[in-house]
Amino acid sequence: MSSSSKSISNNDKTSVLEDEEEFSLVVSIGRELLENKTEFQTDDWVWTLELDDGGIVFFCYLLIEYRHQTLNKNI
């Protein structure tokens, strides 16, 4: 394997950084939403306080899909 195939290109580094920034932003917004929005302050939502960063991201994307009706309870 050549050294060029082992190294990461600048485009790949930029892509990774953008992905990390997007992940961090979704986690930040998701945590703020869960902690501050009245809708999520009931006992039904207490389990969301135990989500790790990956769980927050997953929850946020599922919530978006549910609200846009691309995902529903009947599936």
N, C-alpha and C positions, 0 to 999 in steps of 0.2 A: 504494500500500500504506500503510495507516495505521500509526502508531507502535505501536498496541496489538497489531497482528498481527506486528510485528517483535520485540517484547519476549517474553522467556520468562517464563511464569507461575511463581509460587512452587512449585506442584505439580510442574512440569517440572524445576525446579532441584533439588527434593528427590529426585525420581526419578533424576536424573543422579547426584547424590551417593550415593544408595543403591547404584546400579549400580557406581560407582567403588569404594565400600567393599567390595562383594561381590567384585569383580574382584581387588582387593588382597588380600583374605582368602584367596581360592582360590589366588592366586599364592604367598602366604606358606606356607600349609599344604602346597601341592604341592611347593614347593622343599624344605621340611623333610622331607616324606615321601621324596622322591627322594634326598636327601642322607643320611638317617639310618636308613631302614628296610633291614634286611639283605637283603630280597628284591630290592632295586634296586642292590645293591653288586657285581653281577657284570659281566663284560665285555659281556654281552648288553644291558645298560642304559646303557652309557657315553654313548651318543648323547643321552640325556636331559639331560646336563650342558650341552649346547649350545642347549637350548630358550630362547627369549626368553619374556617374560611371557605373551604371547598363546599361545605353544606350550604353556606349562605349563597354562594354563586348558583348552585344547583336550584335552591329554593327560589331565588329571584327570577331565574329564567323560566321555571315552571309557573310561577305566579304571572309573569308577563304573558305566557302562552295561554294560561287559563283565562286571564282578563280579555285577551283578544279572541277568545273562544276557539282557538285552535286545539285546545286541550279541554276536555270536560270530564265530569265525574262518571259518566256513563261508558267510558272506554274500557 
